[in-house]
Amino acid sequence: MAELQKKVRVRIAPSPTGDPHVGTAYVGLINYVFARQQGGKFILRIEDTDQSRSRPEYEAAIIESLRWLGLNWDEGPDIGGPYKPYRQSERKEIYQSYAEALLKDDRAYYCFCTPERLAQMRSEKLSRKELAGYDGLCLGLDPEEAKKRRDSGEPAVTRLKIPRPGETVLSDRIRKEIRFDHKNIDDQVLLKSDGLPTYHLANVIDDHLMKITHVIRAEEWITSTPKHLILYQALGWEPPEFIHLPLLRNPDGSKISKRKNPVSLNYYREMGFLPEAMRNFLGLLGWTMPDEREIFSLEEMITNFSFERISPAGPVFDLEKLKWLNGNYIRTLPDQELLRRIQEQVFPEERLKKILPLIRERLELLSQCLDVADFFFLGEVHPDLPDLIPKKKSASEAAAMLSQSQEVLESLVSWESADIEDALRRFCQEKGYQIKELFMTLRVAITGKRATPPVCESMEIVGKAITIARISLAITALKRAPK
């Protein structure tokens, strides 16, 4: 194995801007398997350059979900390592020093164009059916004069100077050779006006300094790769090997999205999928065992893995296949182990402690507890359609109201009942919805019933991922309702 001589080092670099994504888990699994097979290192790096959207809560959720999946890293923000820090927000000075070097070597330049000017330029280019890349207005500025303007406090970004004419060739392990004409490559922003790097600059610098040997990522980054290769050349560094994995697809062939399939890894965890079944399923996406069997352990995948067995065609994320796999794994568990997992996943003591105060006043018999609280433990609920539609509203209006409120809920970082209620009340005030109407529609969508414990407290216990998924089911049902 040639890779053994390279001291294989691979990484995943999720952005903490939302719930952990199944795509991150899929890419993470392939990186992990390859690193373990080659006796190399698997690294977790947090790419939090988008300071307006990055949250420590999302980082914690990413770490927790990847741990649940069993993808344990050798270096990362939580455990450290020889190339720390592993959060990009803590490496700002490193990026700035390399940006300065690029400017000094005439490989980059300052751009003073305002957002308004850039928006107008793109609009005009698109109206002429041209590529919307930067038009190079600031490319011809005298470097010394530009530096004086920047030093005086005038806002400016740092852009990569793409050599033109020219061509960059990407040799990809899965897709072989891909050629890029430089006339189609934008002068990418490397450093923003606030001094923070863009993904492109930080990604290249970190991969080099952390001695990454193989960049294994989703195919959506293919169009960015020539910019990265040009950056490697400008900095005088040898690039790693690039391997772009096929994007996960819905059954209709479209890119997997939350509108058609749950994409939060938390959803699958909270629904009761086993981590070993989830790993097996992700391993089947675009890759096959040499004997083509569908059920295999992580250790068996590590032993048999090769990039040559990955198809570039986008694999279908088939939820029914995942359920079938999960059922197979459940049936192989010894009774005591199955009992333990059910207790931990479905009936954890901390969860029961939160539920009991909400249902106590509704009980006359202990045996009624499941009738009152069943929705806390179910994965999906299927309410009666008329209950989802407020009086004097149509099914489409109810669907629109749920869809808008779902966006509000998805944007919440804190998932405590008080924050949920506050956000929904503000939403009603802004949109002119009646609070009672919205809360009742949400109650039915999330619990399947009209009479339940308080809806916001119930949503907190049900959990964000399951709540969002149940609202999606209700929206789908409403859109399919007879007119």
Phi, psi and omega per residue, in radians:
M1 nan 1.994 -3.060
A2 -1.120 -0.571 -3.080
E3 -1.071 -0.520 -3.127
L4 -0.993 -0.568 -3.120
Q5 -1.306 -0.302 -3.086
K6 -1.581 -0.062 -3.047
K7 0.931 1.183 -3.018
V8 -0.907 2.253 3.031
R9 -2.350 2.122 -3.140
V10 -2.213 2.875 -3.093
R11 -2.575 2.754 2.810
I12 -2.086 2.610 -3.017
A13 -2.422 1.227 -3.130
P14 -1.255 2.689 3.064
S15 -1.707 2.270 -3.117
P16 -1.451 1.084 -3.076
T17 -2.014 0.168 -3.137
G18 3.139 -3.037 -3.140
D19 -1.109 2.659 3.123
P20 -1.009 2.314 -3.017
H21 -1.728 2.510 3.111
V22 -1.104 -0.465 3.086
G23 -1.136 -0.628 3.064
T24 -1.123 -0.716 3.126
A25 -1.135 -0.697 3.136
Y26 -1.106 -0.879 3.116
V27 -1.147 -0.681 3.114
G28 -1.073 -0.711 3.133
L29 -1.069 -0.802 -3.116
I30 -1.119 -0.732 3.091
N31 -1.081 -0.790 -3.107
Y32 -1.091 -0.831 -3.110
V33 -1.072 -0.778 -3.130
F34 -1.116 -0.767 3.136
A35 -1.073 -0.789 -3.117
R36 -1.177 -0.666 3.132
Q37 -1.112 -0.662 -3.057
Q38 -1.608 0.056 -3.110
G39 1.194 0.487 -3.083
G40 -1.772 -2.801 -3.096
K41 -2.024 2.459 3.109
F42 -2.003 2.150 -2.978
I43 -2.070 2.433 3.003
L44 -1.869 2.175 3.106
R45 -2.200 2.392 -3.127
I46 -1.732 2.057 -3.107
E47 -1.709 1.511 -3.032
D48 -1.921 0.705 3.120
T49 -1.248 -0.374 3.070
D50 -1.455 1.463 -3.025
Q51 -1.183 -0.398 -3.124
S52 -1.281 -0.411 -3.084
R53 -2.015 -0.297 -3.102
S54 -1.281 2.430 -3.136
R55 -2.403 2.437 3.076
P56 -1.066 -0.502 3.111
E57 -1.119 -0.667 3.122
Y58 -1.221 -0.661 3.085
E59 -1.064 -0.782 3.129
A60 -1.064 -0.673 3.137
A61 -1.174 -0.675 3.095
I62 -1.065 -0.839 -3.115
I63 -1.085 -0.780 -3.110
E64 -1.124 -0.742 -3.086
S65 -1.221 -0.662 3.115
L66 -1.210 -0.623 3.046
R67 -1.091 -0.784 3.108
W68 -0.992 -0.694 -3.109
L69 -1.265 -0.286 3.110
G70 1.571 0.329 3.125
L71 -1.705 1.452 -3.065
N72 -1.511 2.264 -3.052
W73 -1.693 2.778 -3.114
D74 -1.599 -0.440 3.117
E75 -2.483 2.523 3.129
G76 3.106 3.109 -3.054
P77 -1.141 -0.447 -3.103
D78 -1.560 -0.401 -3.074
I79 -2.092 -0.123 3.120
G80 1.346 -2.834 -3.105
G81 2.700 3.079 -3.047
P82 -1.238 -0.236 -3.088
Y83 -2.073 0.498 -3.140
K84 -1.158 2.782 0.067
P85 -1.394 2.785 -3.083
Y86 -1.900 0.286 2.965
R87 -1.981 2.285 -3.083
Q88 -1.136 -0.523 3.141
S89 -1.109 -0.325 -3.138
E90 -1.692 0.127 -3.064
R91 -2.115 0.362 -3.022
K92 -0.952 -0.785 -3.078
E93 -1.141 -0.571 3.121
I94 -1.084 -0.830 -3.109
Y95 -1.133 -0.704 -3.113
Q96 -1.104 -0.645 -3.127
S97 -1.154 -0.678 3.130
Y98 -1.299 -0.573 3.061
A99 -1.105 -0.702 3.095
E100 -1.089 -0.701 3.128
A101 -1.116 -0.686 3.115
L102 -1.148 -0.700 3.088
L103 -1.108 -0.760 -3.120
K104 -1.101 -0.624 -3.123
D105 -1.534 0.145 3.139
D106 1.072 0.572 3.076
R107 -1.764 -0.090 3.129
A108 -2.595 2.932 -3.132
Y109 -2.654 2.750 3.086
Y110 -1.374 2.458 3.068
C111 -2.179 2.192 -3.072
F112 -1.847 0.163 -3.106
C113 -1.108 2.370 3.139
T114 -1.373 2.790 3.072
P115 -0.991 -0.631 -3.136
E116 -1.150 -0.737 -3.139
R117 -1.143 -0.708 3.138
L118 -1.158 -0.695 3.129
A119 -1.117 -0.743 3.117
Q120 -1.127 -0.744 3.139
M121 -1.050 -0.799 -3.129
R122 -1.126 -0.718 3.129
S123 -1.065 -0.753 3.133
E124 -1.159 -0.685 3.127
K125 -1.140 -0.755 -3.138
L126 -1.144 -0.626 3.114
S127 -1.132 -0.456 3.087
R128 -1.636 0.118 3.132
K129 1.066 0.678 3.078
E130 -1.841 2.858 3.032
L131 -1.105 2.467 -3.000
A132 -1.543 0.337 -3.134
G133 -1.207 2.934 -3.119
Y134 -1.059 2.461 -3.044
D135 -1.549 0.004 3.041
G136 1.392 0.384 -3.083
L137 -0.994 -0.716 -3.076
C138 -1.570 0.000 -3.085
L139 -1.090 -0.584 -3.062
G140 -1.564 0.068 -3.136
L141 -1.138 2.525 3.058
D142 -1.121 2.173 -3.073
P143 -0.968 -0.700 -3.132
E144 -1.170 -0.736 3.122
E145 -1.151 -0.708 3.122
A146 -1.093 -0.695 3.138
K147 -1.134 -0.704 3.109
K148 -1.085 -0.740 3.120
R149 -1.095 -0.745 3.138
R150 -1.157 -0.757 -3.126
D151 -1.167 -0.448 3.136
S152 -1.367 -0.109 3.082
G153 1.887 -0.003 3.120
E154 -1.213 2.238 -3.104
P155 -1.054 2.355 3.129
A156 -2.698 2.582 2.990
V157 -1.811 2.854 3.052
T158 -1.848 2.178 -3.112
R159 -1.936 2.568 3.038
L160 -1.313 2.340 3.103
K161 -1.582 1.867 3.137
I162 -1.363 2.183 3.109
P163 -1.130 2.161 3.124
R164 -2.323 2.391 -0.066
P165 -1.273 2.899 3.124
G166 3.007 3.055 -3.124
E167 -2.583 2.469 3.051
T168 -2.060 2.367 -3.119
V169 -1.975 2.180 3.074
L170 -1.766 2.157 3.018
S171 -1.751 1.850 -3.065
D172 -1.828 2.379 -3.077
R173 -1.031 -0.624 -3.080
I174 -1.631 -0.694 -3.010
R175 -1.794 0.082 3.112
K176 1.125 -2.252 -2.983
E177 -1.753 2.266 3.091
I178 -2.223 2.265 -3.089
R179 -1.870 2.455 -3.131
F180 -2.239 2.093 3.050
D181 -1.363 2.259 -3.072
H182 -1.101 -0.334 3.124
K183 -1.171 -0.322 -3.131
N184 -1.764 0.142 -3.095
I185 -1.898 2.241 -3.091
D186 -1.322 2.605 2.976
D187 -1.270 1.529 -2.969
Q188 -1.129 2.447 3.006
V189 -1.212 2.265 3.123
L190 -1.797 -0.731 -3.123
L191 -2.236 2.213 -3.134
K192 -1.353 2.946 -3.066
S193 -1.137 -0.367 3.106
D194 -1.510 0.068 3.111
G195 1.551 -0.077 3.105
L196 -1.496 2.568 -3.112
P197 -1.401 2.776 2.908
T198 -1.467 2.989 3.118
Y199 -0.935 -0.723 -2.990
H200 -1.101 -0.840 -3.128
L201 -1.195 -0.854 -3.089
A202 -1.091 -0.702 -3.117
N203 -1.052 -0.841 -3.101
V204 -1.169 -0.825 -3.115
I205 -1.090 -0.800 -3.116
D206 -1.139 -0.742 3.135
D207 -1.074 -0.673 3.122
H208 -1.217 -0.861 -3.081
L209 -1.187 -0.486 3.120
M210 -1.589 0.114 3.051
K211 1.015 0.723 3.086
I212 -1.227 2.239 -3.103
T213 -1.676 -0.510 -3.105
H214 -2.378 2.155 3.051
V215 -1.709 1.869 -3.116
I216 -1.910 1.929 -3.050
R217 -2.593 3.102 -3.079
A218 -1.284 2.708 -3.064
E219 -1.154 -0.275 3.126
E220 -1.119 -0.270 3.130
W221 -1.587 0.031 -3.119
I222 -1.029 -0.766 -3.084
T223 -1.186 -0.354 3.085
S224 -1.475 -0.340 -3.015
T225 -1.079 -0.690 3.105
P226 -1.063 -0.608 3.071
K227 -1.107 -0.694 3.139
H228 -1.176 -0.718 3.118
L229 -1.120 -0.676 3.098
I230 -1.139 -0.659 3.090
L231 -1.126 -0.762 3.081
Y232 -0.994 -0.780 -3.131
Q233 -1.128 -0.750 -3.128
A234 -1.097 -0.571 -3.124
L235 -1.568 -0.072 3.114
G236 1.298 0.533 -3.094
W237 -1.956 2.657 3.033
E238 -1.443 2.217 -3.115
P239 -1.311 2.750 3.023
P240 -1.300 3.076 3.008
E241 -1.428 2.401 -3.121
F242 -1.835 2.361 3.129
I243 -2.385 1.970 -3.075
H244 -1.842 2.071 -3.088
L245 -1.448 2.586 3.123
P246 -1.139 2.565 3.103
L247 -1.243 2.538 3.051
L248 -1.251 2.467 -3.064
R249 -2.139 2.654 2.935
N250 -1.322 2.870 3.116
P251 -0.955 -0.454 3.135
D252 -1.495 0.072 3.097
G253 1.624 -0.167 3.137
S254 -1.341 2.771 3.114
K255 -1.067 2.393 -3.118
I256 -0.996 2.330 -3.116
S257 -2.591 2.784 -3.087
K258 -1.162 -0.279 -3.139
R259 -1.335 -0.339 -3.089
K260 -2.101 -0.345 3.141
N261 -2.642 2.464 3.018
P262 -1.059 2.278 -3.103
V263 -1.961 -0.127 3.118
S264 -1.363 2.218 3.091
L265 -1.083 -0.499 3.097
N266 -1.083 -0.600 3.130
Y267 -1.023 -0.835 -3.077
Y268 -1.198 -0.594 3.073
R269 -1.153 -0.838 -3.079
E270 -1.266 -0.433 3.089
M271 -1.277 -0.292 3.116
G272 1.769 0.386 2.998
F273 -1.351 2.457 3.134
L274 -1.401 2.477 -3.129
P275 -1.058 -0.618 3.134
E276 -1.192 -0.574 3.073
A277 -1.246 -0.672 3.132
M278 -1.139 -0.729 3.097
R279 -1.089 -0.771 3.136
N280 -1.042 -0.790 -3.124
F281 -1.109 -0.811 3.131
L282 -1.100 -0.616 3.110
G283 -1.140 -0.483 3.141
L284 -1.381 -0.212 -3.062
L285 -1.357 1.661 3.093
G286 1.552 -0.080 -3.128
W287 -2.230 2.642 3.124
T288 -2.338 2.582 3.010
M289 -1.220 2.656 3.121
P290 -0.970 -0.609 3.115
D291 -1.615 0.090 3.057
E292 1.132 0.260 3.057
R293 -1.263 2.678 -3.008
E294 -1.749 -0.325 3.140
I295 -1.914 2.080 -3.108
F296 -2.684 2.718 -3.135
S297 -1.486 2.931 3.075
L298 -1.076 -0.697 3.131
E299 -1.103 -0.683 3.114
E300 -1.186 -0.620 3.090
M301 -1.158 -0.742 3.120
I302 -1.033 -0.756 -3.119
T303 -1.124 -0.685 -2.982
N304 -1.778 -0.009 -2.999
F305 -1.193 2.481 2.938
S306 -2.727 2.533 3.134
F307 -1.182 -0.419 -3.129
E308 -1.126 -0.328 -3.137
R309 -1.685 0.179 3.048
I310 -1.668 2.216 3.103
S311 -1.527 2.373 3.124
P312 -1.216 -0.255 3.115
A313 -1.206 2.470 -3.095
G314 -1.138 2.083 3.138
P315 -1.248 2.559 -3.122
V316 -1.494 2.221 3.062
F317 -1.451 1.617 -3.013
D318 -1.694 1.827 -3.090
L319 -1.115 -0.580 3.115
E320 -1.172 -0.619 3.093
K321 -1.148 -0.702 3.117
L322 -1.111 -0.735 3.107
K323 -1.089 -0.716 3.122
W324 -1.078 -0.789 3.114
L325 -1.079 -0.777 -3.104
N326 -1.081 -0.698 3.094
G327 -1.066 -0.695 3.107
N328 -1.083 -0.757 -3.140
Y329 -1.182 -0.686 3.113
I330 -1.047 -0.731 -3.082
R331 -1.221 -0.284 3.119
T332 -1.584 -0.160 -3.114
L333 -1.311 2.378 2.997
P334 -1.043 2.663 -3.063
D335 -0.942 -0.773 -3.085
Q336 -1.148 -0.660 3.115
E337 -1.226 -0.686 3.098
L338 -1.112 -0.728 3.113
L339 -1.065 -0.775 -3.140
R340 -1.053 -0.762 -3.100
R341 -1.202 -0.672 3.105
I342 -1.114 -0.759 3.120
Q343 -1.087 -0.747 -3.109
E344 -1.231 -0.683 -3.033
Q345 -1.536 -0.783 -2.998
V346 -1.681 -0.686 -3.056
F347 -2.143 0.831 3.114
P348 -1.128 2.527 -3.050
E349 -1.035 -0.693 -3.119
E350 -1.099 -0.606 3.126
R351 -1.233 -0.753 3.131
L352 -1.077 -0.624 3.116
K353 -1.115 -0.566 3.104
K354 -1.335 -0.566 -3.079
I355 -1.328 -0.726 -3.005
L356 -0.948 -0.786 3.127
P357 -1.095 -0.450 -3.112
L358 -1.393 -0.418 -3.057
I359 -1.931 -0.171 -3.043
R360 -0.911 -0.839 -3.075
E361 -1.244 -0.183 -3.121
R362 -1.715 0.011 -3.051
L363 -1.791 2.371 2.919
E364 -1.981 -0.440 3.096
L365 -2.307 2.536 3.086
L366 -1.056 -0.567 -3.103
S367 -1.189 -0.197 3.133
Q368 -1.452 -0.098 -2.996
C369 -1.067 -0.672 -3.132
L370 -1.248 -0.581 3.079
D371 -1.107 -0.661 -3.087
V372 -1.387 -0.615 -2.949
A373 -2.059 0.249 -3.040
D374 -1.015 -0.600 -3.056
F375 -1.149 -0.355 3.084
F376 -1.176 -0.431 -3.009
F377 -1.894 -0.207 -3.141
L378 -1.405 2.716 3.038
G379 -1.438 -0.922 3.140
E380 -2.081 2.648 2.978
V381 -2.185 2.630 -3.097
H382 -2.278 1.456 -3.097
P383 -1.210 2.807 3.021
D384 -1.177 2.323 -3.043
L385 -0.980 -0.792 -3.129
P386 -1.023 -0.515 -3.134
D387 -1.194 -0.368 -3.136
L388 -1.418 -0.224 -3.002
I389 -1.892 1.970 3.094
P390 -1.094 2.728 3.104
K391 -1.049 2.478 3.114
K392 1.213 0.223 3.036
K393 -2.099 2.665 3.082
S394 -1.580 2.952 3.098
A395 -1.076 -0.701 -3.132
S396 -1.168 -0.613 3.098
E397 -1.194 -0.688 3.096
A398 -1.133 -0.687 3.112
A399 -1.111 -0.734 3.138
A400 -1.126 -0.729 3.121
M401 -1.094 -0.763 3.112
L402 -1.141 -0.713 -3.118
S403 -1.101 -0.745 3.134
Q404 -1.179 -0.715 3.131
S405 -1.206 -0.545 3.090
Q406 -1.091 -0.706 3.098
E407 -1.075 -0.680 3.102
V408 -1.095 -0.799 -3.111
L409 -1.162 -0.676 3.128
E410 -1.098 -0.530 -3.084
S411 -1.391 -0.188 -3.094
L412 -1.252 2.332 3.038
V413 -1.537 -0.797 3.066
S414 -1.479 2.361 3.129
W415 -2.034 0.847 3.043
E416 -1.757 2.597 -2.995
S417 -0.982 -0.691 -3.121
A418 -1.111 -0.706 3.127
D419 -1.235 -0.646 3.092
I420 -1.087 -0.843 -3.109
E421 -1.121 -0.750 3.138
D422 -1.055 -0.764 -3.131
A423 -1.136 -0.714 -3.123
L424 -1.227 -0.629 3.109
R425 -1.182 -0.716 3.089
R426 -1.113 -0.676 3.111
F427 -1.063 -0.788 3.131
C428 -1.080 -0.722 -3.140
Q429 -1.110 -0.714 -3.127
E430 -1.223 -0.679 -3.041
K431 -1.651 -0.196 -3.139
G432 1.424 0.307 3.089
Y433 -1.440 2.619 3.025
Q434 -1.369 2.301 -3.085
I435 -1.038 -0.753 -3.110
K436 -1.074 -0.703 3.139
E437 -1.117 -0.852 -3.104
L438 -1.113 -0.799 -3.088
F439 -1.125 -0.652 3.111
M440 -1.193 -0.724 3.120
T441 -1.120 -0.737 3.080
L442 -1.138 -0.705 3.126
R443 -1.005 -0.807 -3.122
V444 -1.184 -0.732 -3.130
A445 -1.094 -0.651 -3.010
I446 -1.595 -0.531 -3.094
T447 -1.898 -0.366 -3.067
G448 1.439 0.060 -3.058
K449 -2.341 2.809 3.074
R450 -1.594 -0.470 -3.126
A451 -1.998 1.975 -3.092
T452 -2.619 3.041 2.944
P453 -1.029 2.938 -3.116
P454 -0.853 2.371 -2.949
V455 -1.181 -0.710 -3.095
C456 -1.216 -0.684 3.055
E457 -1.115 -0.650 3.113
S458 -1.159 -0.713 3.126
M459 -1.096 -0.678 3.119
E460 -1.034 -0.756 -3.098
I461 -1.306 -0.707 3.107
V462 -1.032 -0.646 3.125
G463 1.769 2.650 -3.054
K464 -1.111 -0.830 -3.045
A465 -1.101 -0.783 -3.133
I466 -1.219 -0.671 3.095
T467 -1.014 -0.863 -3.138
I468 -1.068 -0.716 -3.125
A469 -1.148 -0.690 -3.141
R470 -1.194 -0.649 3.077
I471 -1.107 -0.695 3.106
S472 -1.055 -0.738 3.103
L473 -1.073 -0.728 3.137
A474 -1.152 -0.710 3.115
I475 -1.088 -0.763 3.111
T476 -1.048 -0.778 3.132
A477 -1.080 -0.728 -3.140
L478 -1.156 -0.670 -3.136
K479 -1.207 -0.432 3.121
R480 -1.566 -0.053 -3.083
A481 -1.142 2.527 3.076
P482 -1.033 2.480 -3.106
K483 -1.342 nan nan
